[in-house]
Amino acid sequence: MSIKQEQRVWGSPLYADFPRSEYDDRLRRARAYMADQKIDVLVLWDPVNIRYFSGFQSLHWASGSIQCAVLLVPLDRDPVIVVPDFFSQVVEGYTYLDDIRLLFKPHLTSSIRQLPVEIADVVKELGCGRGRVGIEACAQGGMTIPRPVNDIDRFRSALDGATFVEGGDVIWKCRMIKSASEVEAIRHACQAIARSYARLRYAAQPSSAGLSELNQHINDLSL
């Protein structure tokens, strides 16, 4: 079973993408949309959505075996993030979340197959075992649950009293509206990409004239 981490080592994350206010606003908007659609809890498995609502990120997603995190966003309680035990400090480094649940021996096949039941147990603990559970699906598409189908079947079976509904609309409504902080971050990212392409273009021109032109071009870049 998952064990709740007693307390954070760091009061504030060291490497968060944005300040707490940004994530608080995303959660506030998500809950407003959830209330409109009568969704009691969102269960997020996709790393993109987990990062958007919590800030958590990891290079281990590419492994395809372990699930680096699952994020649960209840309508009227604090979010819960469930991670392998060796990510306990990673979560603190990237997120402001206080309710961190740890899974032990996450590399064992038995533990991997048990994960859906562990997540279902957290849903029940949040009081949503017979409620409306939003999952990453919607008519617009673009939402995925990166788990084997037998895991998702087991997750649904463990919540046989719940009603599963599409939560993708809630997620897209939040993600399509960019805050001032997001716009600024996108601007810096685009500048970095443009400068990288400029350097690549002039890399084959090592002459002083070529380098001078490159530097001038980079200085002229403003997005």
C-alpha positions as CSV (number, residue, x, y, z in Angstrom):
1,M,0.0,0.0,0.0
2,S,1.1,3.6,-0.5
3,I,2.4,5.4,2.5
4,K,1.9,9.1,3.1
5,Q,5.1,11.1,3.5
6,E,5.1,12.6,6.9
7,Q,6.5,16.1,6.1
8,R,8.4,17.9,3.5
9,V,12.2,18.4,3.9
10,W,12.0,21.7,2.0
11,G,9.1,24.1,2.6
12,S,9.3,25.4,-0.9
13,P,10.5,23.5,-4.1
14,L,14.0,24.3,-5.3
15,Y,13.3,23.9,-9.1
16,A,9.6,24.8,-9.6
17,D,8.7,26.1,-13.1
18,F,6.4,28.7,-11.6
19,P,5.5,30.3,-8.3
20,R,2.8,28.6,-6.1
21,S,0.2,31.2,-7.3
22,E,0.4,29.8,-10.8
23,Y,-0.4,26.3,-9.7
24,D,-3.1,27.5,-7.3
25,D,-4.8,29.3,-10.1
26,R,-4.7,26.3,-12.4
27,L,-6.2,24.1,-9.7
28,R,-8.9,26.8,-8.9
29,R,-9.9,26.9,-12.6
30,A,-9.9,23.1,-12.9
31,R,-12.2,22.8,-9.9
32,A,-14.6,25.3,-11.3
33,Y,-14.9,23.3,-14.5
34,M,-15.1,20.1,-12.5
35,A,-18.0,21.5,-10.5
36,D,-19.8,22.5,-13.8
37,Q,-19.4,18.9,-15.0
38,K,-20.1,17.3,-11.6
39,I,-16.7,15.6,-11.5
40,D,-15.6,14.6,-8.0
41,V,-12.0,13.8,-8.7
42,L,-9.6,14.0,-11.7
43,V,-7.1,11.1,-11.9
44,L,-4.1,12.1,-14.1
45,W,-1.6,9.6,-15.5
46,D,-0.1,11.6,-18.4
47,P,3.2,13.3,-17.6
48,V,2.2,16.4,-19.5
49,N,-1.0,16.9,-17.4
50,I,0.8,16.0,-14.2
51,R,3.5,18.6,-14.8
52,Y,0.9,21.2,-15.7
53,F,-1.1,20.9,-12.5
54,S,1.7,20.0,-10.1
55,G,5.1,20.9,-11.6
56,F,6.4,17.4,-11.2
57,Q,8.8,16.2,-13.9
58,S,11.2,13.3,-14.4
59,L,13.4,11.8,-17.1
60,H,12.2,8.3,-16.1
61,W,9.0,8.6,-18.0
62,A,10.7,7.1,-21.1
63,S,11.4,3.9,-19.3
64,G,7.8,2.8,-19.9
65,S,7.8,0.3,-17.0
66,I,7.3,2.3,-13.8
67,Q,4.7,5.0,-13.5
68,C,6.6,8.0,-12.3
69,A,3.6,9.7,-10.8
70,V,-0.2,9.7,-10.6
71,L,-1.9,13.0,-9.6
72,L,-5.4,13.1,-8.1
73,V,-7.2,16.4,-8.0
74,P,-10.3,16.2,-5.8
75,L,-13.0,18.8,-6.1
76,D,-12.9,19.9,-2.4
77,R,-9.6,18.5,-1.0
78,D,-5.9,19.1,-1.5
79,P,-4.3,17.3,-4.5
80,V,-2.5,14.0,-3.9
81,I,0.5,12.8,-5.8
82,V,1.5,9.1,-5.8
83,V,5.2,8.3,-6.7
84,P,7.8,5.6,-6.3
85,D,9.6,6.0,-2.9
86,F,12.9,7.0,-4.5
87,F,11.1,10.1,-6.0
88,S,10.2,11.5,-2.6
89,Q,12.7,14.3,-2.7
90,V,12.2,14.8,-6.5
91,V,8.6,15.7,-5.8
92,E,9.6,18.2,-3.2
93,G,12.1,19.7,-5.6
94,Y,9.5,20.4,-8.3
95,T,6.1,20.8,-6.6
96,Y,4.4,22.6,-3.8
97,L,2.2,19.6,-2.9
98,D,2.0,18.5,0.7
99,D,0.1,15.2,0.3
100,I,2.8,12.9,-1.2
101,R,2.2,9.1,-1.2
102,L,5.1,6.8,-1.6
103,L,5.0,3.4,-3.3
104,F,7.7,0.9,-2.3
105,K,9.5,-1.7,-4.5
106,P,8.1,0.0,-7.6
107,H,10.3,-2.0,-10.0
108,L,8.8,-5.4,-9.0
109,T,6.3,-6.7,-11.6
110,S,3.8,-7.4,-8.8
111,S,4.1,-3.8,-7.6
112,I,3.6,-2.4,-11.1
113,R,0.4,-4.5,-11.6
114,Q,-0.8,-3.5,-8.1
115,L,-0.5,0.2,-8.9
116,P,-4.0,0.6,-10.3
117,V,-5.5,-0.8,-7.1
118,E,-3.3,1.5,-5.0
119,I,-4.6,4.5,-6.9
120,A,-8.2,3.3,-6.6
121,D,-7.7,3.0,-2.8
122,V,-6.6,6.7,-2.7
123,V,-9.7,7.6,-4.7
124,K,-11.8,5.8,-2.1
125,E,-9.9,7.5,0.8
126,L,-10.8,10.9,-0.8
127,G,-14.4,9.9,-0.5
128,C,-14.9,9.5,-4.3
129,G,-15.2,5.7,-4.5
130,R,-18.8,6.0,-5.6
131,G,-18.5,9.4,-7.2
132,R,-17.8,10.7,-10.7
133,V,-14.1,10.0,-11.6
134,G,-12.7,12.1,-14.4
135,I,-10.1,10.4,-16.6
136,E,-7.9,11.7,-19.5
137,A,-10.3,11.2,-22.4
138,C,-12.5,13.6,-24.4
139,A,-14.0,14.1,-27.9
140,Q,-11.2,16.5,-28.9
141,G,-8.6,13.8,-28.4
142,G,-5.0,14.6,-27.4
143,M,-5.4,12.9,-24.0
144,T,-3.8,9.6,-23.2
145,I,-3.3,7.3,-20.2
146,P,0.2,5.8,-20.6
147,R,-0.6,2.4,-19.0
148,P,-1.2,-1.0,-20.4
149,V,-4.9,-1.7,-20.9
150,N,-5.0,-4.4,-18.3
151,D,-3.9,-1.8,-15.7
152,I,-6.7,0.6,-16.6
153,D,-9.2,-2.3,-16.6
154,R,-8.0,-3.2,-13.1
155,F,-8.3,0.4,-12.0
156,R,-11.9,0.6,-13.2
157,S,-12.7,-2.8,-11.6
158,A,-11.3,-1.7,-8.3
159,L,-13.8,1.3,-8.4
160,D,-16.8,-0.6,-9.5
161,G,-19.0,1.8,-7.6
162,A,-17.7,4.8,-9.4
163,T,-18.9,6.5,-12.6
164,F,-16.1,7.2,-15.0
165,V,-16.4,10.3,-17.1
166,E,-14.3,12.1,-19.6
167,G,-12.1,14.8,-17.9
168,G,-10.3,16.0,-21.0
169,D,-12.5,19.0,-21.5
170,V,-11.7,20.2,-18.0
171,I,-7.9,19.9,-18.7
172,W,-8.1,21.5,-22.1
173,K,-10.1,24.5,-20.8
174,C,-7.3,25.1,-18.3
175,R,-4.4,24.5,-20.6
176,M,-5.7,26.6,-23.5
177,I,-5.7,29.8,-21.4
178,K,-2.1,31.1,-20.9
179,S,-1.2,33.2,-17.9
180,A,1.2,36.1,-18.1
181,S,3.9,33.9,-16.6
182,E,3.3,31.2,-19.2
183,V,3.4,33.7,-22.1
184,E,6.8,35.0,-20.8
185,A,8.1,31.4,-20.4
186,I,7.0,30.6,-24.0
187,R,8.6,33.8,-25.3
188,H,12.0,32.9,-23.7
189,A,11.7,29.3,-25.0
190,C,11.1,30.5,-28.6
191,Q,14.0,32.9,-28.3
192,A,16.3,30.1,-27.2
193,I,15.1,27.9,-30.1
194,A,15.6,30.7,-32.7
195,R,19.1,31.4,-31.4
196,S,20.0,27.7,-31.6
197,Y,18.9,27.4,-35.2
198,A,20.8,30.6,-36.0
199,R,24.0,29.1,-34.5
200,L,23.4,25.9,-36.4
201,R,23.0,27.8,-39.7
202,Y,26.3,29.6,-39.3
203,A,28.2,26.7,-37.8
204,A,29.6,25.9,-41.2
205,Q,31.0,29.4,-41.6
206,P,33.9,29.7,-39.2
207,S,35.3,32.8,-40.8
208,S,35.3,36.0,-38.7
209,A,32.8,37.5,-41.1
210,G,30.4,34.6,-40.6
211,L,30.8,34.8,-36.8
212,S,30.2,38.6,-36.9
213,E,27.0,38.0,-38.9
214,L,25.9,35.3,-36.5
215,N,26.3,37.6,-33.5
216,Q,24.5,40.4,-35.1
217,H,21.7,38.1,-36.1
218,I,21.3,36.8,-32.5
219,N,21.3,40.3,-31.2
220,D,18.5,41.2,-33.6
221,L,16.3,38.4,-32.5
222,S,13.4,39.7,-30.4
223,L,10.2,37.7,-30.0
